[in-house]
Amino acid sequence: MSGLSTDLKRFDRIGLSRVSSHAKPCCGMVRHGVFARLTHFGDTGTALAAIPGLFQWGPVQWPTYWCDLMDHGDLIGDCGVHADVAATLLAHKSVPHSRARAAVLTPPLAPEHWRAVWNEAQVADAWIGRMAVHHEVLRVGNRWWDPSDARWFSGPGGHTGSGRVLAIREEGGQWQLAPDVSAPPYAAAPSTHITPPTPHVLPSTHVLPQGVLP
């Protein structure tokens, strides 16, 4: 799949999303409001599941700041926002995790629709590849979490709310392809941002409803 190989190289050039702060009230108020609402929940699992509901799905110009996510009283976010907020929440709860990216094969008309929306907003659409889209996810223990769909998926070959996962890569690791997918091998650019944690089980002190977390 030369198209997939091209997409993976393209996605490697996209930095993982991290919402920045101006260290001023404009950003502080938005950030505080988001995490105040999330920490209001009694357990980590419910808080994680609530993240996509806080943000109206839409284009975000990266790099971005917390105050940029507020639009006429509504919070705007994409998968990068969801992943960064989820990772921050897990770090606050001392839950080991790592950031990751996935190449997702979506329904045929979805990329065209997203490209039109992103172009209308004059926001870069580099995340839309030739045959797959770039989607930010998390590794929690030995499981994969889609922070935009608020559910687990099985990794390469599995499905998220957006489509089928053709390949996935933890930050600092190599691409893992779905069992029935082949692409010319190449070395991903090394990253110094995160060292992937070893598989773990969450402490029993966490109350986790409906299997949201392991």
Protein Blocks (a to p, Z undefined) as FASTA:
>chain_A
ZZlmmmmmmmmmpccdddddehiaklmmmmmmmmmmmmmpmbfklmmmmmmmmpccdddd
ddddfklmpgghiacddfklmmmmmmmmmmmnopacddddddddddfklmmmmmmmmmmn
opafklpcfkbccdddddehjbdcdfklopadebehiacfkbccfbdcdehiacdddfkb
ccddddddddfkbccdddddddfkbccehhlaZZ
